[in-house]
Amino acid sequence: MRWQTTRFDLTFERPMVMGIVNATPDSFSDGGRHAGVTGAIAHAERLVKDGAGILDIGGESSRPGAPILSVDEEWSRIEDLLREVLRWQVPISVDTWKPEVMRRALDLGVDIINDIHALETPGALAAVAAHPRCGVCLMHMVGIPETMQQQPQYDDVVRQVKAYLAERVAAAQSAGMERARLCLDPGVGFGKTPAHNLALLEHQKVLSEAGLPLLVGWSRKSTLGEVTGRPVGERLAASLAAALGAVRQGAQVLRVHDVAETVDALKVWGAAGLLA
């Protein structure tokens, strides 16, 4: 299995760790501790040293209830950061759903577009298809961040998420994208109750039947708080447990805040032969 991106062809002999760089003042997990170009660059450097195989750069929070930014405001938060990290020999992902931000980022040379709306926004498919090598992550979400947690309901969450992602893969291919460019994300915490999220983890291997890499983000999510009773700053152990569970269930990419700890956990599993 491989994931084609602008500058790198990623393979998955071992799971990859994607380090989160929130260039935002209102992230649910770090409260803007790394907002501002200098702070974000320093944080990104630390994540790479800690073993991140991919950096995911975001300029707009997608936490429940988050407001929508203008294109220019979102871009102003990430442009200088992108110009710096693109000099490094590490794949760079941009977490955005806006076609104009996608175009600007891809014109700079970013490797991956990570879209919570799975390229459903008008113009998004065309923006990504116009760059014939870049990778894209298609995520499942119900609604928008402002409303997604208002009583989400499913008849069968696993079946419905699988069907939705299959539809988005078909749309991407119809726009001219090769399957090798695509990665799937079940969207843990995006329009789902804790029961929905846990069901997706339990049955995650069903999503692997598409034959595409799976990117999963459990890091510090509210479901972990519901299970453990821990506030967001005390969910490291729960995040590691969920991450390893996701790998056991077929995830190739783990999107995390705590890179060093996740890398160490994967090393232990690898040494014990549990990643085979």
Secondary structure, 3 states (H helix, E strand, C coil): CEEECCCCEEECCCCEEEEEEECCCCCCCCCCCCCCHHHHHHHHHHHHHHCCCEEEEECCCCCCCCCCCCHHHHHHHHHHHHHHHCCCCCCEEEECCCHHHHHHHHHHCCCEEEECCCCCCCCHHHHHHCCCCCEEEEECCCCCCCCCCCCCCCCCHHHHHHHHHHHHHHHHHHCCCCHHHEEEECCCCCCCCHHHHHHHHHCHHHHHHHCCCEEECCCCCHHHHHHHCCCHHHCHHHHHHHHHHHHHCCCCEEEECCHHHHHHHHHHHHHCCCCC
